[in-house]
Amino acid sequence: MLAAFAIVIGLSGSAVGASERSQREQAAAAKDMASSLREIVRKGAEPEKPDPLTLPCAEGNYDKRGSDLCAQWKAADAARSAATATWWSVLLTGLATIGAGITIGFTVAATRAANISARAAIETLHANRAWMAFSGWQQGSFSGQLDGKKVTNGQVFNTIFQNYGASPALNCRIQRHFEIIDISSPVQSIAVPEDKSAGNSTVVATGQKINSYAILLNDQQAHDFRSRKTKVVCVFEVVYNDIYSVGKKEIGDRVTRLAFVIEHLGGTVAKKGNVEENIDVEPLGHLSIAT
């Protein structure tokens, strides 16, 4: 019986201890719940702080670097600005191209007009200037003194120049140079008079003719020429001015230069009722000029 009583007492003590622990745990839970409620109430009273990425963005105020919306607006405005700049660039380029086309058109027209005027001036100049040109030959026998020696059966050649222009040839000088070469020798070149101031100066009126300095062959030279052992290569040069070139360095002297090969073909020929020696005069075009 005592044993049974002890068991009952023991169970009663255990029940009391369990009840006390349960009460303590409930008290702690109630305290935690109250603390949580107070925190909820406190947070509910404070204004909510928005996420920076979702902040609104006023137009033109895009410096909120944490705002995704601002970044998007800024990129959109940058793209719009680039498109606007591109449009203006295309427009200005088009206007510049049109302007260049108009300028080129005016330039081409002005150039054409200038060329037409220049051609007209040149044609007028050429029509009115002096023109000294070859007019004819004179040739025949020669007798007299040559280089201090008497010549009885020599040969003479002379050229005639004429002013075919519409104004006088001023300060006109004629120079000549000749060489006697073997009949079989090719003619490649001949010396050209270099002293343009040499020779007597004269004025040649429009239509007037003048003779050049003659080429004279002595008896032996004339014999070799008629025997077809030699031929004569000569150059005649007329240097002159006209009213369009006097005092104008950019124009300078007018020059007419004629080069010939004179060769005896043997025998005689009848010309205008006269019997003359059969002489051929062949121009050398590559050595002749007229300015």
C-alpha positions in Angstrom: 0.0 0.0 0.0 2.8 2.3 0.8 4.3 1.5 -2.6 1.1 2.4 -4.3 1.0 5.7 -2.5 4.5 6.6 -3.6 3.6 6.0 -7.2 0.6 8.3 -7.0 2.7 11.0 -5.3 5.3 10.7 -8.1 2.8 10.9 -10.9 1.3 14.0 -9.2 4.7 15.7 -9.1 5.4 15.0 -12.7 2.1 16.5 -13.7 2.8 19.6 -11.8 6.2 20.0 -13.4 4.8 19.5 -16.9 2.1 22.1 -16.3 4.7 24.7 -15.3 6.9 24.2 -18.4 3.8 24.5 -20.6 2.9 27.8 -19.0 6.4 29.2 -19.5 6.4 28.2 -23.2 3.0 29.8 -23.8 4.2 33.0 -22.1 7.3 33.1 -24.4 5.2 32.5 -27.5 2.8 35.2 -26.5 5.7 37.6 -26.0 7.1 36.8 -29.4 3.7 37.3 -31.0 3.3 40.7 -29.3 6.8 41.8 -30.6 5.9 40.7 -34.1 2.6 42.6 -34.0 4.4 45.8 -32.7 6.9 45.5 -35.7 4.1 45.0 -38.2 2.3 48.1 -36.8 5.5 50.1 -36.9 6.3 49.2 -40.5 2.7 49.9 -41.5 3.0 53.4 -40.0 6.2 54.2 -42.1 6.0 55.2 -45.8 7.0 52.4 -48.2 10.4 53.0 -50.0 10.0 52.1 -53.7 12.5 50.0 -55.6 15.1 52.3 -57.3 14.7 50.4 -60.5 11.0 51.2 -60.7 11.3 54.9 -59.9 9.3 57.2 -62.2 11.3 59.4 -64.7 10.3 63.0 -65.7 11.2 63.9 -69.4 14.5 65.6 -69.6 15.6 64.5 -66.1 17.4 61.3 -66.8 20.3 61.6 -64.3 18.7 58.9 -61.9 21.3 56.3 -62.7 19.6 53.7 -60.6 16.3 53.9 -62.5 15.9 51.4 -65.3 13.1 53.6 -66.8 15.4 56.7 -66.9 18.0 54.6 -68.7 15.5 53.5 -71.3 14.2 57.1 -71.8 17.8 58.4 -72.1 18.6 55.7 -74.7 15.4 56.6 -76.6 16.2 60.3 -76.6 19.7 59.6 -77.8 18.4 57.5 -80.6 15.9 60.3 -81.6 18.7 62.9 -81.5 20.9 60.7 -83.7 18.1 60.3 -86.2 17.4 64.0 -86.3 21.1 64.7 -86.8 21.2 62.2 -89.6 18.2 63.7 -91.3 19.7 67.2 -91.2 23.0 65.8 -92.5 21.2 64.2 -95.4 19.3 67.4 -96.1 22.4 69.6 -96.0 24.3 67.2 -98.2 21.5 67.2 -100.7 21.4 71.0 -100.7 25.2 71.1 -101.1 25.1 68.7 -104.0 22.4 70.8 -105.7 24.4 73.9 -105.1 27.5 72.3 -106.4 25.6 71.2 -109.5 24.3 74.7 -110.1 27.9 76.1 -109.5 29.3 73.6 -112.0 26.6 74.5 -114.5 27.5 78.2 -114.2 31.2 77.4 -114.3 30.8 75.3 -117.5 28.7 78.0 -119.1 31.2 80.7 -118.1 34.1 78.6 -119.5 32.3 78.1 -122.8 31.6 81.8 -123.1 35.3 82.6 -122.3 36.4 80.0 -124.9 34.1 81.5 -127.5 35.4 85.0 -126.7 39.0 83.8 -126.8 38.5 82.1 -130.2 36.9 85.2 -131.6 39.8 87.3 -130.3 42.3 84.9 -131.9 40.4 84.9 -135.2 40.3 88.7 -135.2 44.0 88.8 -134.4 44.9 86.3 -137.1 42.7 88.1 -139.6 44.3 91.5 -139.0 47.9 90.7 -138.2 50.9 90.7 -140.6 51.8 87.4 -142.3 55.1 87.0 -144.0 55.2 83.9 -146.2 57.1 82.4 -149.1 56.1 83.8 -152.5 58.6 82.4 -155.0 62.1 81.6 -156.2 64.7 83.3 -158.4 67.6 81.4 -159.8 70.1 81.9 -162.6 73.7 82.5 -163.6 76.0 84.8 -161.7 79.1 86.7 -162.6 81.0 89.3 -160.5 83.1 89.3 -157.4 82.6 86.8 -154.6 84.8 86.7 -151.6 87.4 88.8 -153.4 87.5 86.5 -156.4 86.1 87.0 -159.9 83.2 84.7 -160.9 82.3 84.3 -164.5 79.9 81.3 -164.5 78.5 81.0 -161.0 75.0 80.3 -159.7 72.5 82.4 -157.8 69.4 81.5 -155.8 67.1 83.9 -154.2 63.8 83.7 -152.3 60.9 86.1 -152.4 58.7 86.8 -149.3 55.4 88.6 -149.3 53.3 90.2 -146.6 49.9 88.4 -147.0 48.5 89.9 -143.8 46.2 92.9 -143.2 48.7 95.1 -141.4 52.3 96.1 -142.0 55.2 93.8 -141.0 57.5 96.0 -138.8 61.2 95.7 -138.1 61.4 92.9 -140.7 64.8 91.1 -141.0 65.7 88.3 -143.4 68.5 85.9 -142.6 69.8 82.8 -144.4 72.2 79.9 -144.0 73.2 77.3 -146.6 75.4 74.3 -146.9 76.7 72.4 -149.9 76.7 68.7 -149.4 77.3 65.5 -151.5 74.4 64.7 -153.8 73.8 61.3 -152.1 73.9 62.5 -148.5 70.6 62.5 -146.6 69.4 65.8 -145.2 68.7 65.5 -141.5 69.2 69.0 -140.1 70.7 72.3 -140.9 71.9 75.2 -138.7 69.4 77.9 -138.1 70.4 81.5 -137.8 70.5 82.4 -134.1 71.0 86.2 -134.1 67.4 87.4 -134.6 68.6 91.0 -134.7 70.9 90.4 -137.7 70.1 91.8 -141.1 68.8 95.1 -142.3 65.5 96.1 -140.8 62.6 97.3 -142.9 58.8 97.8 -143.0 56.9 95.6 -145.4 53.5 96.9 -146.3 50.4 94.7 -146.9 50.9 92.9 -150.3 54.5 94.1 -150.6 57.3 91.6 -151.7 61.0 91.6 -150.6 63.9 89.5 -151.7 66.1 87.5 -149.3 69.9 87.5 -149.2 71.0 85.6 -152.2 72.8 82.3 -152.2 75.8 82.6 -154.5 78.0 79.8 -155.8 81.5 80.4 -157.3 82.6 78.8 -160.6 83.8 75.5 -159.0 80.7 75.2 -156.8 78.4 75.9 -159.6 80.1 73.3 -161.8 79.8 70.6 -159.2 76.2 71.5 -158.7 75.3 71.4 -162.4 77.3 68.1 -162.7 75.0 66.6 -160.0 77.9 66.0 -157.6 76.5 68.3 -154.9 73.3 69.8 -153.8 72.4 72.8 -151.7 70.6 72.7 -148.3 69.4 76.2 -147.2 67.2 77.9 -144.6 65.7 81.3 -144.9 64.2 83.0 -141.8 62.1 86.2 -141.7 61.8 87.8 -138.3 59.4 90.7 -137.8 56.8 92.3 -135.6 53.3 93.7 -136.2 51.0 96.1 -134.4 49.8 93.3 -132.1 53.3 92.3 -130.9 55.3 95.5 -130.7 56.3 96.0 -127.0 54.6 92.8 -125.9 57.1 90.3 -124.5 54.5 87.6 -124.1 54.0 87.6 -127.9 57.6 88.3 -129.0 58.9 88.2 -132.6 57.0 86.7 -135.4 59.1 84.1 -137.3 58.7 82.5 -140.7 61.3 79.9 -141.4 61.6 78.0 -144.6 64.1 75.2 -145.4 64.8 73.7 -148.8 67.0 71.3 -150.7 68.1 72.6 -154.1 69.1 69.9 -156.6 70.0 70.1 -160.3 68.1 67.5 -162.3 70.3 67.8 -165.4 69.7 69.6 -168.7 67.3 72.6 -169.2 63.6 73.2 -169.2 61.5 75.8 -170.9 59.6 78.1 -168.5 57.5 81.0 -169.8 59.3 81.1 -173.1 62.7 81.0 -171.5 65.1 78.1 -171.3 66.3 77.5 -167.7 68.3 74.9 -166.0 66.3 72.0 -164.7 66.5 72.7 -160.9 64.3 71.2 -158.3 63.5 72.9 -155.0 62.2 70.6 -152.3 60.8 72.0 -149.0 61.9 70.5 -145.7 58.6 70.7 -143.7 60.1 69.5 -140.4 62.5 72.4 -140.3 60.0 75.1 -141.4 57.8 77.1 -139.0 55.5 80.1 -139.0 54.4 82.0 -135.9 
